[in-house]
């Protein structure tokens, strides 16, 4: 076989290799984005003075009189209706940021549903923010599989999280959980997945406030 006849085969082989490399690189970039956003740990997002004091259990709290107000959080829910957390003012609101793609989110979800069931009659309302999900169908499937009955805002591009005061939440720390007091102020924060026991301990002091 002449060199001229071999050249197209070599060129085709190189093109296939190049395409494979580009595909692998693109897949790696997507995986890196999801891994950076989905973590079982976390640090304060973006700096800023939010008056949080970190406890030994990894939960940060802010004293009354020093708490930052929660931003306006309203929009379309995962279920398809409209949702506004301002409607729950006067209740203790547990706000959980999650994604269907996030393994720690799946791990903590059953405990969240159990605590919600136990405390909803005591003036505690759970609300989720489903973020960075490419499909709302995935979010709906997650809620069905985990038996979640409390509502979640749909936030596929993370825009709702950007409304929080600098240092409050971070797209690099999912799942995250906030406890918002009866006055609409952020009383406690976790930038990591929570066990059922730690979640209850996080809520209890805020629920006990008068």
HELIX and SHEET records of a PDB file:
HELIX    1   1 UNK A    3  UNK A   37  1                                  35    
HELIX    2   2 UNK A   85  UNK A   88  5                                   4    
HELIX    3   3 UNK A  103  UNK A  119  1                                  17    
HELIX    4   4 UNK A  120  UNK A  122  5                                   3    
HELIX    5   5 UNK A  136  UNK A  146  1                                  11    
HELIX    6   6 UNK A  161  UNK A  163  5                                   3    
HELIX    7   7 UNK A  196  UNK A  208  1                                  13    
SHEET    1   A 7 UNK A  53  UNK A  54  0                                        
SHEET    2   A 7 UNK A  60  UNK A  61 -1                                        
SHEET    3   A 7 UNK A 186  UNK A 190 -1                                        
SHEET    4   A 7 UNK A 176  UNK A 180 -1                                        
SHEET    5   A 7 UNK A  92  UNK A  98 -1                                        
SHEET    6   A 7 UNK A 124  UNK A 131  1                                        
SHEET    7   A 7 UNK A 152  UNK A 155  1                                        
SHEET    1   B 2 UNK A  74  UNK A  76  0                                        
SHEET    2   B 2 UNK A  82  UNK A  84 -1                                        
END                                                                             
